[in-house]
Amino acid sequence: MNYRHHFHAGNAADVLKHLILVQLLRRLADKPGGYCYLETHAGRGLYDLAGDPAQRSPEYLHGVNRLWQLTPDEPLLRDYMEQVRAHNPAAAGAPQRLRYYPGSPALARGLLRPQDRMVLCELHPEEHRALRGELAADPQVAIHRMDGYQGLRAFLPPPERRGLVLIDPPYERPDEFDVVLAAVRLAHQRFPTGLFALWYPIKAGAHLRAFRAAVVAAQIPKVLAVELVPTPEAQTDRLAGSGLLLINPPYRLDDALRRSLPLTLQRLDFREEGRDAGRWSVDWWTAERSPLRSPR
């Protein structure tokens, strides 16, 4: 409950998470029926990168800022940056500049159709207050100050029977991987046809191997893991990269991500002299597909 994302807004982990989020919502909108977007740890809607928290820890400089001047031909990356630019309108006679970073609620709200709705859970009082200030007046948005894991029990399955659930905890507690896997198993049992996206950090150590083994042992079908690691996993507790675990991902999204991630990594790579480059991977953990990874 102490975590505030403002210090990390727009970093490389946000780039991966939100690039994929935009595409998941696009695919849901391919069908005319309405859907429900549920987010368990929503944070606030919009982050001011000129504010004190972002300036004290300007991680966006190594994330979205590296993409700001890019006009990519790659469609997924272009779509994501168009959503970011939409939240940074240029003043009359001035060039467009990066000032605000849209969090997941702001990105999702920009893609909702009239027949869709959004349910947001946020427990931190200050973040919840800021989120309500951004979106509380919106009739398509419901905001709840509650633990996101409880939200999975309260709001699944949705009446629409179509939807996306984004689970994005701060991983502050030592057993968070165990807690989040138990929550995902329960949520999937309640809403087996739903689309789930679970964000997870990548650091040095064996925790990720144990997490993968636990996911496979849970026998949840159709699990795709997408990872982007701009810095090599050294023997440190610092964040090297992140992943997004997708359950029931849209058809051929894995192929689209294999085309998008090399360029994304190229722009975000923190390569230093004498050190290896970062890596990306698109890997089916519980489906009969061959993994494809970037060369090391």
N, C-alpha and C positions, 0 to 999 in steps of 0.2 A: 504494500500500500504506500510505500515511500517513493516508489519509482515515478519519475516524471520524464516523459519522452522528449520534452522540449530541448533537453541537453543533447539529444541524439538525432533530432529531426533532419531528414534529408541525407542521412549517411548512406553508405553502400548497402547496408541491410534494408533500409527503406526502399532503395532503388529496386532491388530484387523483389521484395514483397509487393510493392505497388505496381511494378511493371506487370507482374502476374495477375494481381487483383483486377486491374483494368481489363485484361483479357478474359478472366473468368466471368465478369459481369457482362462483357460483350457477348459471350457465348450464351449466357442465360437469356439475354434479350433476343436471341435468334428465334425463339418461340413466342407466340403472341400472349400466352398466359402470364399472369403476374407471378412474381417471385418474392421471397422474403430474404433480406440480407440481415444476418445476425452477427454482431461483433461482441466478443466477450471482454476485451480489454481495450476500450475504444480510445482512451486519451482525449485530446481536444480536437476540434475540427480543423483548425488552421494554426500554423506555427509561424511566428514572426522571426525570421532569421536575423533581423537587426536587433532583436531584444537581448537582454542580458544573459539568459540561460544559453541561447544558441551561440552567443559571442564568447562566453566563457569556455565552451567546449564546441568549437566550430567544425564539427564532424561533417557538415554538409559540404565543406570545401573539398573534401575527398570523395564526395558522393554526387549529389545532383548537380552541384556546381560544375563538375567536370563534363557534364552532358549539356549544360545550358547553351553553349555556343554551337552545339552539334545539330546538324540537320540531316539525320540518317535516312538512308533509303530503306533500312530494315523496318518493316511496318510495326512490329510490337514496340520497339524503342521509340519510334516516332509518335505512336498513339499515346504512350505514357507521357512523353515530354509535352505533347499538346495539352494534356490535362493539367500538367503543372503550370504551363504558360497561361492557361485560362484563369488561374488565380493570381496572376501578376500582370494586370493590364498596364499598359504604358500611359503615362500622363501625356497630355497634349503637347506635341512638339518634342517629346523626350524619347530616347530609346527605351525599349522594354528591358527591365532588369529584374534579377531574381531577388525578391524581398520576402515572399511568403512561400511556405511549403505546405501543401495540403496533406493532412493525415488521412488515414483510411476512411473515416466518416465523410470527409469533404469530397474525396475522390468518388466514393460510392454514391453520394447524394447527387453529384453531377451527372451520373450515368443512369439514375433511376428514371423509369418511364411512369406515366400517371397511374398505371395499374400495379406498380411495385411499391414495396414499403421496406422500412429499415428499423431494426431494433438494436439499440446500443446499450451496453452495460459498462459502467465505469465506477469504481469504488472510491478512488482518491477524491476527497472533497473539492480541492481546488480545480482539478482537471474536470470533474463532473460539472462544476459551476461554469467553467469556460465552455464546455460542450453544450450546455443548455443555452448559454448566451448566443452560440452560433446557430443552433438548430431546433431549439425547443418550440418555436412558433410554427414549425413546418408540420403540416397535417400528415405527411407521409413518414414522419420520424417519431419513434417512441424512445425516450431516454430514461434509463433506470439506474439509480445509484445502488448497485448491488454487486456482489462477487460474480465474476463472469462464469465460473464453473456452476454456480447455482442457476445462472441464466440458461445454461444448456438444459437443465431439468425443467425450468419454468416455461421455456418458449419452443421446445421441440416436442413433437413435430409441428411445423407451422401449418395453418389451415390451407395454404396454397399447395402444399405438398411438393413445392419446388423451391429451391433456395440455396444460398451459399452461407456457410458458417466460417468466420475467420476467428481463429483462436491464437492470440498473440500475447501471452503472459510475459512478465518481465524476467522470469527465471531468477528471482531474488532468493527463493528458498532452496535449500540443498536438495530436496526431494522433488523439485518441480517436474523433472522428466517423468517420474513415476506418477505424479498427480495428474499431469496433462494426458498421459497415455490412458489412465483409468477414465478420465473425463471423455476422451475421444471414443473409447470403446462403448461407454454408456450412450453418448450422443449418437453414435452410428447405429446402435441397437434401436434407438427411438426413431431415427430418421435414416433408414438404410439407403434410400435413394438420393439423399442430399449430397451436395458438393461441400467438402470440408477442406480448409486450408489451415495448416498448423505451422506457425513460424517457430524456428529453433535456432539457437546460437551455435556457432562452431568455434571451439577453442582447442588447445592442446589437451591430450589425455584420451582416456579410453571411454569416456561417457557416451560418445556418439556410436561406437560399436555396440555398446550395451543397449542403447536406445533402439538401434536398428534390429538387434536380435529380439528385443521385446516386442517391437511392432510386428515382425514376422511371426513370432509365436502367438500373437493375438489373433492371427488368421483373418484379418480384415482384408477383403479383396480390393483389387484395383488401387494400390498405393504407389504413387509416383513421388520420388524425392528429387527436388531441384535445388542445387547448391551453387553458391557463388562465393569464392574465397579469394579476395583481392590480395591478401597477404598470406604467405606460407604459415602453416600451423607450427609455430615455434614452441619451445618449452616455456610458455608463459600463460597466465590466466587471462590475458587480454583477448578481446574479440578479434578473430582473424577473418571471419566471414559468417555466413548464415545460410539456412536452408528453409525451404517451404515444402511441407509434406502435404500432398494433394490426394484426397480420397474421392474416387469417382470423377477424375478429371475429364474435361471435354475431349471429344474425339480429335486426335491428331495435334492436340496442344503440345505434346512432347516433341513432335517434329518441329513445330514452330519455335519452341524454346531452344532447340539445338541450333537453329539458325540465328537466333537473337543473342544468346549468351556470349559467344566469342567476341562480338563487337562490344558488348557491355563490359566484359572483362578487360578488353583492350583499353577502354577509356578509364576504368577504375583501378587498373593494376598499380600496386604500390611498389613495383620492382625497384630494388636498390642494387648497387654494384656488388657483385659477389653473392647475391641471393637469388634463389629460384623465383620464377614467376608464380602468380596465383593460379587458381584452377576453377573450372566449372564442371558440373556434371548433371545429367538428366538420367535418372536411374529408377527402373521399376523394381520396387522392393518386394511386391507380392503379385506380380503379373508376369506372364511369360513373354517378356520382351528383353532384348539384349541391351545392357547399359552402354551408353556412349559418353566418353569423358574427353576433356581437353588433354592434349599431350603434355607430359611433365618434362 
